[in-house]
Amino acid sequence: MRWIRKVRSELRKLTTTKMPFAFLGVIVLLAAVTGAAVIWGTDMDGSKGFIATAADQRSLMAFAGNAMMGAALFGAVAVAREFGHGTVVPTFLASPRRASTVTAQVVAVLLAGALLSIIGAILIVGSVAIALQFTEYGFLVSTGGVVRVIVASSLTGAAGGAFGAGIGALIRNVGGAVTVVVGLLFISPPMLIQLVPESVEWIPSSLAWSISGVLTEPGVPAAIAAVALWALVPVLAGLTVTLRRDVV
C-alpha cells in the first residue's frame, strides 16, 4: 500500500504542472495537421492514393511510433527536472528507499505516457475520420483495426515513458536527457540501419508499426517484447546509478 501511495504522489506531481498540458497541446496540433493533410494533401502525381485503401489509412493513423518518442521526451523531462530543480531531495528524504521511489516515478510516468498516447491515438483517428468526409474516400479501417491502433499506442507510449524516465534518472539534467532521447530514438536508428540493414525490424518505429498492424514483421509478440526491452535497459541503468551515487 505504501508503494501505491508513492505512485499516486508521483502522479500528483505530474498533474500539478503545465507539462502534460503542453504535450497534450502538441498532440492536438499533430491531429489537426494530420486532418489537414488528408483534406488538402496529395501524392506526387496529384492523386490522393495515400488514403485510398484501409491499409493506407491505418498507416496514416498509426500513432504508436510518435507515441513512443513523445512519451520518451515526456518521461525524460519529468524525471530529470526533479534532479535539476532539487525537488528529488525531499522526495528521497521522505522515502529513503530509493529503489521503490524511483520505481514509483517510472510507473507514474509510464501511466501518464500511456494515457497521453491513448488520447493522441483517439484524436488522430478522429481527425482522419472527420477529414475523410471532405474527400471522395470513406473511412475504411475496421473497428478492430482502430482498436489495435489505440492499444498499440498505449503500449508504446507506456514503454516510451519508462524509457524516458530511465534516461532522466541516468542523466539528471533536462537538456542532456532530452538530447540523449533524441539521439537514441530519432538519430541513431537510421544510422544503425545503414550499418546493419537487418536491424530495420527492431528499431522503435518499425516495432510500433508492427504492433499497430501496419507491418507484419517481426510479429506482435516479438515486437512487444522488443519494445519492452528498449524501455527496460535505460530504466535499470537509471535505477542502478541512482542507488550508487549521491542525490546532489
GILIN-V474304 format. One record per helix or strand. SS is the DSSP state (h for helix, s for strand). FROM is the first residue (numbers start at 1). LEN is the number of residues. If there is no record, write none. Layout:
ss	from	len
SS	FROM	LEN
SS	FROM	LEN
This chain:
ss	from	len
h	2	14
h	19	22
h	49	3
h	54	8
h	64	22
h	87	8
h	98	35
h	143	29
h	174	22
h	197	6
h	204	9
h	220	25
